Amino acid sequence: MIKFLDLHKINKTHEAELSRAANRVINSGWYLQGEELKTFESEYAKYIGVTQCIGVANGLDALRLILRAYIELGAMKEGDEIIVPANTYIASVLAITDNKLKPVLVEPDIYKYNIDPFLIEKSITGRTKGIMLVHLYGQNAMHPEIERLVSKYDLKLIEDSAQAHGCCYGEKRTGAIGHASGHSFYPGKNMGALGDAGAVTTHDEQLADIIRTLGNYGSRKKYVNDYQGLNSRLDEIQAAMLSVKLKKLDTENEQRRRIASYYLENIKHPEITLPKVEAYNSHVWHLFVIRHPNRDKLQKYLADNEVQTLIHYPIPPHKQMAYKEWNNLSFPITEKIHNEVLSLPISQVMSESEADSVVKLLNRLV
């Protein structure tokens, strides 16, 4: 069986260091808001190329807290609009509606799967206050046209970097391009924790202070609450685990790129649509997503031949019952993508021989 993602094997490669880090935290007797968190925040901020990193409980909270902080700062208010790709994972949209802001869905590029930068401007209104840029599947979504729009309309650019650890836009890493960025370290990410974990990165010290305060019950000083906050903190164990993983992130991303390159060069089936890549370092291949007009048949064929695959994602946000008021909306490109996409196995511990087996199965597909 070729697993879609072998988390046990991935973490086995870090086993000695993870064990030492866990024991260090256990023996410290300090499990929240301690030195491990400070160390990870400092290291990750330096890696991304920003001055501020705030550890939070998960990637959704990272996005929620960014928007909430902008509301507290008066940069946004209830009913303001945030542009977001129509084909994103629902967390991007949940963060917007949770803050009583209005998501404005924009279609993606059919081959890159990120928001189409040239469709954004026609959706900008007087209520638009930001663009949530999602680096979907691990590929940079930033574009000079988006830079122009952010400047022209004085918009906040919020990156959803949940799937793009280590990805680049030119000389900058994603997570340092916009005004603020949310990161997820869910176990299956390129840099995964051993549980839920997340972070916000930004250059804005005032924004960072409010986010940190909001995530700590709205409190800077114990029992003194400046805001109606929430409990969203990255604990010491997960911070220590992530510090271990960060050291090898670039090396592991390179292995993902090697597998992706092998797929791109060798999958030749005429009915399979391969992803398009802007530049080598602009994609870290969190997912390798192909399209096929009979996706379900293809998935069964691979499963019958002991290859695990997943669908990211079978139902777009506007067709979810959570947003039933949108169910009659039509986003044909998004709907085509969601009906056809299939994610192939890819990871830092996958071998080229395994990739070759997948390729041969795909090319033999009748």
Summary of the structure (lengths in Angstrom):
residues: 366
radius of gyration: 20.5
end to end distance: 21.4
largest distance: 66.4
contacts: 1256
relative contact order: 0.16
helix: 43%
strand: 18%
